[in-house]
Amino acid sequence: GESVGLHLPTLSVQEGDNSIINCAYSNSASDYFIWYKQESGKGPQFIIDIRSNMDKRQGQRVTVLLNKTVKHLSLQIAATQPGDSAVYFCAETATSYDKVIFGPGTSLSVIP
Amino acid sequence: GAGVSQTPSNKVTEKGKYVELRCDPISGHTALYWYRQSLGQGPEFLIYFQGTGAADDSGLPNDRFFAVRPEGSVSTLKIQRTERGDSAVYLCASSVSGGHTDTQYFGPGTRLTVL
């Protein structure tokens, strides 16, 4: 069936470096993509989203890139901080009427 | 204001028992969602309410699972005849107006353990 998945299950980065978390999706009809951050014992927290008519969107210290040709999504975190340590999920949906499908997650560990 | 709250934070029950999990959404949010998250996996959609009605219940795994939102605010997820495979974290989220593309704000979840 259709699925969203991540290339790297774990990622360790040095504090101050940039982080890149990748995600592949298989549903070519997907129109809306979201990145969530989940800290231990907490629910997912919305970070940034992007629609399929865009290829890049920037937030505070985060950038999401979308390549529909190869069905690839990435989250870039600039100047990674210890507080960025968490599991990051990409998620997608085709329309407002279709359920959000989450990928399996990438664990980001920031080394002080 | 306060975020989404869920009670209890932890629930341990025995196989075959009935459980209720409660979700208090952000005040004024008309849409409410339930997800289930197994260890090491992403959340899995269960059901979505728009106001008092279930707009999409396609994620409920079987008829042992049922959810209500009688006054369009608080919601209760009910699981009958619990099985060990029901053990997971049950997450609730709410959004301002609804639809799966509306930004969802999650609660901390209820960890359900079925012995």
Interface residues (C-beta under 8 A of the other chain):
Chain A: D31 Y32 G41 K42 G43 P44 Q45 F46 D49 F89 A91 T93 T95 S96 Y97 D98 K99 V100 I101 F102 G103 P104 G105
Chain B: V4 G40 Q41 G42 P43 E44 F45 Y48 D56 S58 G59 L91 A93 G99 H100 T101 D102 T103 Q104 Y105 F106 G107 P108 G109
